[in-house]
Amino acid sequence: MASILAQNPREKPIRSRRQIEALIADGRKIIIKDGKVLKVDAWLPYHPGGDKAILHMVGRDASIEANALHSADALQRMDKFQIGRVEGRWENFIPPIQGGKFKGLEEDTIDWSALDADDRSSSSAESLVDEDIFDESDEQRLRRRRTEAARSTSRATSATSLSSNEGIDQKRTDAGITSLDARTQKELDFDLAKYPPLDPATQQTIVQKYHLLDERLRAEGLYQCNYTAYLVEATRYALLFGLFLYFLHRGWYIPSAISLGCFWHQLTFTAHDAGHMGITHSYHTDTIIGILIADFLGGLSEGWWKRSHNVHHIVTNSPEHDPDIEHMPFFAISHRFFSSLRSTYYDRDMTYDPFARFMLQFQHYLYYPILTFARFNLYFLSWDYILRGLGPRKGPAAWHRWLELAGQVFFWTWFGYFTVYRSIPTGWDRFAFFMVCHMIPMVVHVQITLSHFAMSTSDLGPAESFPQRMLRTTMDVDCPEWLDFFHGGLQFQAVHHLFPRMPRHNLRRAQKLVIEFCEDVGIPYALLGFVEGNKEVIGRLGDVARQAKILAECQRVVSTQADMGMH
């Protein structure tokens, strides 16, 4: 065992593409990072960022995503799950969670003894997880794997996971199989013409220049947090909270509610920073900061946000996979939602039922009214996450659930009981206060959706590089520097998606370099003013609403003709 643990990573065996495909076909969770083959099955239930984020990287080169979203310590610990290495450029598979199909190999093709030795290495005391994670003995686990492999071989089909080019070619040419309609094909062709080609050489060049940009940003100190800026932030928060208490004491309930709503709006930005480890860059420290702000002061779950937001950063603007654009039956930013897509995040069908058909026809009129009450949905999602235990129950993040639960009790005690119930005398005043303070933060929901709702939702396949995908699906908002406090960094979402752990007070400086990068690699950089951006979002919603009306009319005509044919 000691010799295994002491093994040099370069001495790990080379895993072929077929071997890795067979392992994934057998249920293993294999990702590639910096040329290393990582088997992360054991860590999957305990990942602080949630299991879904990992599942979307199975079979893919996760180097950029892992480096962008994790601390240096976490990246180092990932190496303990290494079972091999690959040579040359890795061609991504489509992950199983996204519908990728994988072909298994004959049982004796895989070196089970070597894999089992690597498993024991990754489950040692030096690993990220404890040995009690593994319920089966080594012998039982090996026997089960051989049995499952035999079954997998017996039922294997000739279809392997689609390679990057195969995925695009199938969508473009195989009309007998693909479910893409003319509208989807038109949008796909538009993006393929607008953005750089998906050939390996072009995408590799984009990745190389992205790495050079990242090195330049680090060299200029843009990953260093400006704590003076947070002192200003804290002063603003204290002022807003003080106004809330002062107006409440004087019996001016509406001004008090407005101040509290503004307080919550501003807190969102720092909670977002903490969730990305953009303040101290220490996982536990920033997590505590985030929970204190989100749960104790805002009543929202920081853990729920992390689980959802990490997936959003990996599969941005994917109708089937990105929870940040899955708002059926109220909003649909793509006609593809008319097909009752299944959400891989929520594990349910987003049914295009009669209620959705009705609502979507008017979504461009209902956009602002619905967002006015969006915070109530966040309460539900937060409690659902905490009570169902959707976060890690073991490992370094297990205690977060109990801290969040304490935070929720604290919030509803100071806000629900002492503020709303004890401090406000009449039922009507309580209702007015409660509604106003929840309506004011609707601005942040507009700011969040503004960056993505009007952008591309096309799936260009696994050949598309991380930088191109982020810039294709994300828009920045142009605003004067003195308004940065109002947008809280959300006006630089394209920059943020490229470098999610960069402190937000440095994003404006980084934006200039990102624009230079986009000009160099030929990727269009989306930048609109706040008003123009809102017009684009309303226009997108209106366009989809018109498509919903046309579809409803077509269905009505077909139904009428069918009824007439029966007589």
Secondary structure, 3 states (H helix, E strand, C coil): CHHHHCCCHHHCCECCHHHHHHHHHCCCCEEEECCEEEECHHHHHHCCCCHHHHHCCCCCECHHHHHHHCCHHHHHHHHHHEEEECCCCCCCCCCHHHCCCCCCCCHHHCCHHHHHHHHHHHCCCCCCCCHHHCCCCHHHHHHHHHHHHHHHHHCCCCCCCCCHHHHHHHHHHCCCCCCCCHHHHHHHHHHHHHCCCCCHHHHHHHHHHHHHHHHHHHHCCCCCCCHHHHHHHHHHHHHHHHHHHHHHHHCCHHHHHHHHHHHHHHHHHHHHHHHCCCCCCCHHHHHHHHHHHHHHHCCCCHHHHHHHHHHHHHCCCCCCCCHHHCECCCECCCHHHHHCCEECCCCEECCCCHHHHHHHCCHHHHHHHHHHCHHHHHHHHHHHHHHCCCCCCCCCCCCHHHHHHHHHHHHHHHHHHHHHHHHCCCHHHHHHHHHHHHHCCHHHHHHHHHCCCCCCCCCCCCCCCHHHHHHHHCCEEECCHHHHHHHCCHHHHHHHHHCCCCCHHHHHHHHHHHHHHHHHHCCCCCEEEHHHHHHHHHHHHHHHHHHHHHHHHHHHHHHHHHHHHCC
